[in-house]
Amino acid sequence: MNKKLFFILIALLLLACPACAKKPVLYPNEQYREAGKAKVSEDIEYCMDFADKSVGKTSRGKTSVKTGVKGGLIGGAVGLGIGIVTGSPGSSALAGAAGGAAGGAVGGAMQDNQDTLYKEFVERCLKEKGYEPMGWR
């Protein structure tokens, strides 16, 4: 049971990592150079918040949850199989499910799963501020 709690805590910490989120990459044009790093970061955050409020970010969360559920099912099945062979199917299935769910959720969160509408909204906002978005990283 302690393994389950450990895997869940690790998954939550990784999912809560704000630095893990993808952000737009901007070409260093005149606006970028004049604004300076602090103002550029502020403008990026503004445009991302504006897009969140305007078009939402539901697809990003859905992908993470979906891959977490799939990972949990696969991990539980593998853990059950190992448990049948080793003689402890219940605890092995539980550990496998917890590990699979954590891995799946983290994998889903790390994927490039931001929907196109959200990205286009952020990019347009940045273009209107004079920046030249090049992609996401």
C-alpha positions, 0 to 999 in steps of 0.5 A: 500500500505504501508503494501506491502512495509513493507512485501517486505522490510522484505523479502529482509532483511531476504533473504540478511542475509549471516548468514542464508546460510547453511555451511559445518560442519567439524569434528575436526581432526588434520588438523582442530585443527592445522588450527585454527578457522580463517583458517578453516572459510577461507577455507570453504569460499574459497571452497564455492566460488570455487563451486559457480564459478564452478557448480553454485548455481542456484537451491538455488535461484530458490527454493526461487523464486518459493516458493515466487510466490506460497506464493504470489498466495495463500496469494492473494487468501486468502486475496481476500476471506477475502476482499470479506467478509469484504468489501475491496477485493482489498486491502485485496488481495494486502496485502495477496499477499505481505505477502504470497510472503514474507513468501514464499520467506523467507521459500524457502531461509531457506529450505535445497535447496542447490543442491547435486552437489554444496554440493559434490563439496564443500565437495571434496574441503574441503577433499582435504585440509585435512578436514573431512566434516560431514554434513551441518548446 
